[in-house]
């Protein structure tokens, strides 16, 4: 991946991928009985692994206001969310991210330091991923929805960086999942309250991981007194808006 911008080849492949997915969703039966639980034996249930990661939350704004009472409305929303989240998850994976869960109207992903191809710090990959998500939604997903007279989706993103424990929780042969445990993950979700639709908000530790040029040109102080403080110094833990956006193909 190129973390400095969108390459023409990636953008072309993505356009075709979205169109193929749109056709597939429109022709297949998307409601079925039963369930399939992913088989993930990377961690034993109850065990964990401590990592330094960038944690990213994506939250769809005003999802509860979308019409969803009638069966036809629910089916429309199912197809819309299927198209949107299928692509957002794929983008996260393209940037070396691991999607922990889909919350129905959002998702949580983490980006391990020195992960990705080529290897890069977690926050830079998470921010590059967020920028590609915003561009994809604006230039590909939104036109598809508008052409079908469906209100477009808008979302906000929060990113913070720090140590978390990646653990597998649940019960054998029943529900279990991979979760990120720690203050960084908890705070990253609360940071969404300071972001409006279409915005990216960063914790200070995430900001400090970015290239100096990105920090100077594309970050602005959002909130100084968040109610959260550094443990050792007691200083407030501020938040920053990331205002940069992809502007051209590279």
LOSE-956829 format. One record per residue (C-alpha): x, z, y; residue in one letter; residue number from 1. Coordinates in steps of 0.2 Angstrom, whole numbers. Each point is the difference from the previous one (the first is absolute). Example, Ala and Ser with C-alpha at 12.3 -4.5 7.8 and 13.67 -1.06 7.14 Angstrom:
LOSE-956829
px=62; pz=39; py=-22; type=A; seq=1 $
px=6; pz=-3; py=17; type=S; seq=2 $
This chain:
LOSE-956829
px=0; pz=0; py=0; type=X; seq=1 $
px=5; pz=-3; py=18; type=X; seq=2 $
px=-4; pz=17; py=9; type=X; seq=3 $
px=4; pz=-8; py=18; type=X; seq=4 $
px=-15; pz=-12; py=0; type=X; seq=5 $
px=-12; pz=-11; py=-10; type=X; seq=6 $
px=8; pz=-15; py=-9; type=X; seq=7 $
px=-8; pz=-16; py=0; type=X; seq=8 $
px=1; pz=-1; py=-19; type=X; seq=9 $
px=-8; pz=17; py=-3; type=X; seq=10 $
px=-14; pz=-4; py=13; type=X; seq=11 $
px=-4; pz=-16; py=-9; type=X; seq=12 $
px=-1; pz=8; py=-17; type=X; seq=13 $
px=-10; pz=14; py=7; type=X; seq=14 $
px=-13; pz=-12; py=7; type=X; seq=15 $
px=-2; pz=-8; py=-17; type=X; seq=16 $
px=-1; pz=16; py=-9; type=X; seq=17 $
px=-14; pz=6; py=12; type=X; seq=18 $
px=-10; pz=-16; py=-3; type=X; seq=19 $
px=2; pz=1; py=-18; type=X; seq=20 $
px=-6; pz=18; py=0; type=X; seq=21 $
px=-15; pz=-4; py=11; type=X; seq=22 $
px=-5; pz=-14; py=-12; type=X; seq=23 $
px=2; pz=11; py=-15; type=X; seq=24 $
px=-10; pz=15; py=8; type=X; seq=25 $
px=-14; pz=-12; py=5; type=X; seq=26 $
px=-2; pz=-7; py=-18; type=X; seq=27 $
px=3; pz=15; py=-11; type=X; seq=28 $
px=-12; pz=14; py=-4; type=X; seq=29 $
px=8; pz=15; py=9; type=X; seq=30 $
px=-11; pz=13; py=-7; type=X; seq=31 $
px=2; pz=6; py=-18; type=X; seq=32 $
px=-3; pz=15; py=-11; type=X; seq=33 $
px=14; pz=11; py=-7; type=X; seq=34 $
px=17; pz=4; py=7; type=X; seq=35 $
px=18; pz=-3; py=-3; type=X; seq=36 $
px=13; pz=14; py=4; type=X; seq=37 $
px=17; pz=-7; py=3; type=X; seq=38 $
px=13; pz=5; py=-12; type=X; seq=39 $
px=14; pz=8; py=9; type=X; seq=40 $
px=13; pz=10; py=-10; type=X; seq=41 $
px=14; pz=0; py=13; type=X; seq=42 $
px=-4; pz=19; py=3; type=X; seq=43 $
px=-6; pz=13; py=-12; type=X; seq=44 $
px=-16; pz=8; py=6; type=X; seq=45 $
px=5; pz=16; py=10; type=X; seq=46 $
px=17; pz=-6; py=4; type=X; seq=47 $
px=7; pz=-7; py=17; type=X; seq=48 $
px=15; pz=-8; py=8; type=X; seq=49 $
px=6; pz=4; py=18; type=X; seq=50 $
px=4; pz=-15; py=11; type=X; seq=51 $
px=2; pz=-4; py=18; type=X; seq=52 $
px=-13; pz=-13; py=5; type=X; seq=53 $
px=-10; pz=-8; py=14; type=X; seq=54 $
px=-18; pz=4; py=-3; type=X; seq=55 $
px=-13; pz=-12; py=7; type=X; seq=56 $
px=-19; pz=2; py=1; type=X; seq=57 $
px=-11; pz=-14; py=4; type=X; seq=58 $
px=-18; pz=4; py=6; type=X; seq=59 $
px=-14; pz=-12; py=3; type=X; seq=60 $
px=-9; pz=4; py=16; type=X; seq=61 $
px=-19; pz=3; py=0; type=X; seq=62 $
px=-2; pz=-5; py=-18; type=X; seq=63 $
px=-15; pz=12; py=-1; type=X; seq=64 $
px=-9; pz=-10; py=13; type=X; seq=65 $
px=0; pz=-16; py=-10; type=X; seq=66 $
px=-17; pz=-4; py=-8; type=X; seq=67 $
px=0; pz=6; py=-18; type=X; seq=68 $
px=-17; pz=5; py=-5; type=X; seq=69 $
px=-8; pz=-15; py=-8; type=X; seq=70 $
px=8; pz=-8; py=-16; type=X; seq=71 $
px=5; pz=-16; py=9; type=X; seq=72 $
px=9; pz=11; py=13; type=X; seq=73 $
px=9; pz=10; py=-13; type=X; seq=74 $
px=5; pz=-16; py=-9; type=X; seq=75 $
px=7; pz=-8; py=16; type=X; seq=76 $
px=10; pz=16; py=4; type=X; seq=77 $
px=7; pz=0; py=-17; type=X; seq=78 $
px=6; pz=-18; py=2; type=X; seq=79 $
px=7; pz=3; py=17; type=X; seq=80 $
px=9; pz=16; py=-6; type=X; seq=81 $
px=6; pz=-9; py=-15; type=X; seq=82 $
px=8; pz=-14; py=10; type=X; seq=83 $
px=7; pz=12; py=13; type=X; seq=84 $
px=8; pz=13; py=-11; type=X; seq=85 $
px=6; pz=-12; py=-13; type=X; seq=86 $
px=11; pz=-8; py=13; type=X; seq=87 $
px=5; pz=16; py=9; type=X; seq=88 $
px=6; pz=7; py=-16; type=X; seq=89 $
px=10; pz=-16; py=-4; type=X; seq=90 $
px=8; pz=1; py=17; type=X; seq=91 $
px=5; pz=18; py=-3; type=X; seq=92 $
px=8; pz=-5; py=-16; type=X; seq=93 $
px=9; pz=-15; py=7; type=X; seq=94 $
px=9; pz=13; py=12; type=X; seq=95 $
px=5; pz=11; py=-14; type=X; seq=96 $
px=-14; pz=12; py=2; type=X; seq=97 $
px=-10; pz=10; py=-13; type=X; seq=98 $
px=-19; pz=2; py=3; type=X; seq=99 $
px=-5; pz=17; py=-5; type=X; seq=100 $
px=-18; pz=-2; py=2; type=X; seq=101 $
px=-15; pz=-9; py=8; type=X; seq=102 $
px=-12; pz=12; py=8; type=X; seq=103 $
px=-14; pz=-13; py=2; type=X; seq=104 $
px=3; pz=-3; py=18; type=X; seq=105 $
px=18; pz=2; py=0; type=X; seq=106 $
px=16; pz=1; py=-10; type=X; seq=107 $
px=16; pz=10; py=-1; type=X; seq=108 $
px=17; pz=-7; py=-4; type=X; seq=109 $
px=18; pz=7; py=0; type=X; seq=110 $
px=16; pz=-9; py=3; type=X; seq=111 $
px=15; pz=8; py=-8; type=X; seq=112 $
px=17; pz=0; py=9; type=X; seq=113 $
px=12; pz=-14; py=-6; type=X; seq=114 $
px=-15; pz=-9; py=-9; type=X; seq=115 $
px=-6; pz=-17; py=3; type=X; seq=116 $
px=9; pz=-17; py=-3; type=X; seq=117 $
px=12; pz=0; py=9; type=X; seq=118 $
px=1; pz=19; py=1; type=X; seq=119 $
px=-4; pz=8; py=17; type=X; seq=120 $
px=-6; pz=17; py=7; type=X; seq=121 $
px=-18; pz=4; py=-4; type=X; seq=122 $
px=-6; pz=1; py=18; type=X; seq=123 $
px=6; pz=-18; py=5; type=X; seq=124 $
px=-8; pz=-7; py=-16; type=X; seq=125 $
px=-16; pz=10; py=4; type=X; seq=126 $
px=-1; pz=-6; py=18; type=X; seq=127 $
px=3; pz=-18; py=-5; type=X; seq=128 $
px=-13; pz=1; py=-13; type=X; seq=129 $
px=-13; pz=7; py=13; type=X; seq=130 $
px=4; pz=-14; py=11; type=X; seq=131 $
px=-3; pz=-13; py=-13; type=X; seq=132 $
px=-16; pz=8; py=-5; type=X; seq=133 $
px=-6; pz=-1; py=18; type=X; seq=134 $
px=5; pz=-18; py=1; type=X; seq=135 $
px=-8; pz=-4; py=-16; type=X; seq=136 $
px=-16; pz=8; py=4; type=X; seq=137 $
px=-1; pz=-8; py=17; type=X; seq=138 $
px=5; pz=-18; py=-5; type=X; seq=139 $
px=-7; pz=-2; py=-17; type=X; seq=140 $
px=-12; pz=13; py=-6; type=X; seq=141 $
px=-10; pz=1; py=17; type=X; seq=142 $
px=-4; pz=-19; py=1; type=X; seq=143 $
px=-6; pz=0; py=-18; type=X; seq=144 $
px=-12; pz=14; py=4; type=X; seq=145 $
px=-6; pz=-7; py=16; type=X; seq=146 $
px=-3; pz=-17; py=-8; type=X; seq=147 $
px=-12; pz=10; py=-11; type=X; seq=148 $
px=-8; pz=9; py=14; type=X; seq=149 $
px=7; pz=16; py=-6; type=X; seq=150 $
px=7; pz=13; py=13; type=X; seq=151 $
px=19; pz=0; py=-1; type=X; seq=152 $
px=10; pz=16; py=-6; type=X; seq=153 $
px=11; pz=9; py=12; type=X; seq=154 $
px=12; pz=14; py=-6; type=X; seq=155 $
px=13; pz=12; py=7; type=X; seq=156 $
px=16; pz=6; py=-8; type=X; seq=157 $
px=11; pz=15; py=0; type=X; seq=158 $
px=18; pz=2; py=-7; type=X; seq=159 $
px=11; pz=15; py=-2; type=X; seq=160 $
px=16; pz=4; py=-9; type=X; seq=161 $
px=7; pz=14; py=-10; type=X; seq=162 $
px=2; pz=8; py=-17; type=X; seq=163 $
px=-15; pz=0; py=-12; type=X; seq=164 $
px=-3; pz=4; py=-18; type=X; seq=165 $
px=-7; pz=-15; py=-10; type=X; seq=166 $
px=-10; pz=8; py=-14; type=X; seq=167 $
px=-12; pz=-5; py=-13; type=X; seq=168 $
px=-15; pz=11; py=-1; type=X; seq=169 $
px=-16; pz=1; py=-11; type=X; seq=170 $
px=-4; pz=2; py=-18; type=X; seq=171 $
px=6; pz=-10; py=-15; type=X; seq=172 $
px=-12; pz=-14; py=-6; type=X; seq=173 $
px=-11; pz=4; py=15; type=X; seq=174 $
px=3; pz=-3; py=19; type=X; seq=175 $
px=17; pz=1; py=6; type=X; seq=176 $
px=10; pz=-8; py=15; type=X; seq=177 $
px=16; pz=0; py=9; type=X; seq=178 $
px=0; pz=10; py=16; type=X; seq=179 $
px=11; pz=3; py=15; type=X; seq=180 $
px=1; pz=19; py=3; type=X; seq=181 $
px=8; pz=8; py=16; type=X; seq=182 $
px=-1; pz=3; py=19; type=X; seq=183 $
px=5; pz=-18; py=4; type=X; seq=184 $
px=-15; pz=-8; py=-10; type=X; seq=185 $
px=-12; pz=13; py=7; type=X; seq=186 $
px=5; pz=-2; py=18; type=X; seq=187 $
px=0; pz=-19; py=-2; type=X; seq=188 $
px=-18; pz=0; py=-4; type=X; seq=189 $
px=-4; pz=11; py=15; type=X; seq=190 $
px=9; pz=-11; py=12; type=X; seq=191 $
px=-13; pz=-13; py=-2; type=X; seq=192 $
px=-11; pz=10; py=12; type=X; seq=193 $
px=12; pz=-6; py=14; type=X; seq=194 $
px=-1; pz=-18; py=-4; type=X; seq=195 $
px=-14; pz=-12; py=5; type=X; seq=196 $
px=-5; pz=-16; py=-9; type=X; seq=197 $
px=15; pz=-12; py=-1; type=X; seq=198 $
px=13; pz=13; py=4; type=X; seq=199 $
px=15; pz=6; py=-9; type=X; seq=200 $
px=5; pz=18; py=3; type=X; seq=201 $
px=17; pz=8; py=-6; type=X; seq=202 $
px=6; pz=17; py=-2; type=X; seq=203 $
px=17; pz=4; py=8; type=X; seq=204 $
px=10; pz=0; py=-16; type=X; seq=205 $
px=-7; pz=-17; py=-4; type=X; seq=206 $
px=4; pz=-6; py=17; type=X; seq=207 $
px=18; pz=6; py=-1; type=X; seq=208 $
px=3; pz=-10; py=-16; type=X; seq=209 $
px=-4; pz=-17; py=9; type=X; seq=210 $
px=14; pz=-11; py=7; type=X; seq=211 $
px=4; pz=5; py=17; type=X; seq=212 $
px=-6; pz=-16; py=7; type=X; seq=213 $
px=-17; pz=3; py=-8; type=X; seq=214 $
px=-1; pz=17; py=7; type=X; seq=215 $
px=5; pz=-5; py=18; type=X; seq=216 $
px=-11; pz=-15; py=1; type=X; seq=217 $
px=-15; pz=4; py=-10; type=X; seq=218 $
px=-4; pz=19; py=-1; type=X; seq=219 $
px=-9; pz=10; py=14; type=X; seq=220 $
px=-3; pz=18; py=0; type=X; seq=221 $
px=-18; pz=3; py=-6; type=X; seq=222 $
px=-2; pz=19; py=-2; type=X; seq=223 $
px=13; pz=13; py=4; type=X; seq=224 $
px=-10; pz=16; py=-4; type=X; seq=225 $
px=-8; pz=-3; py=-17; type=X; seq=226 $
px=-1; pz=17; py=-6; type=X; seq=227 $
px=14; pz=-3; py=-13; type=X; seq=228 $
px=17; pz=7; py=3; type=X; seq=229 $
px=17; pz=-2; py=-7; type=X; seq=230 $
px=4; pz=15; py=-11; type=X; seq=231 $
px=17; pz=4; py=5; type=X; seq=232 $
px=-1; pz=-3; py=19; type=X; seq=233 $
px=-18; pz=3; py=3; type=X; seq=234 $
px=0; pz=-16; py=11; type=X; seq=235 $
px=-16; pz=-10; py=0; type=X; seq=236 $
px=-1; pz=-15; py=-12; type=X; seq=237 $
px=-6; pz=-15; py=10; type=X; seq=238 $
px=-8; pz=-16; py=-5; type=X; seq=239 $
px=4; pz=-18; py=6; type=X; seq=240 $
px=-10; pz=-16; py=1; type=X; seq=241 $
px=9; pz=-15; py=-7; type=X; seq=242 $
px=-5; pz=-14; py=11; type=X; seq=243 $
px=10; pz=-15; py=-7; type=X; seq=244 $
px=-9; pz=-14; py=-9; type=X; seq=245 $
px=6; pz=-15; py=-10; type=X; seq=246 $
px=0; pz=-14; py=12; type=X; seq=247 $
px=7; pz=-15; py=-9; type=X; seq=248 $
px=6; pz=-6; py=-17; type=X; seq=249 $
px=19; pz=2; py=-4; type=X; seq=250 $
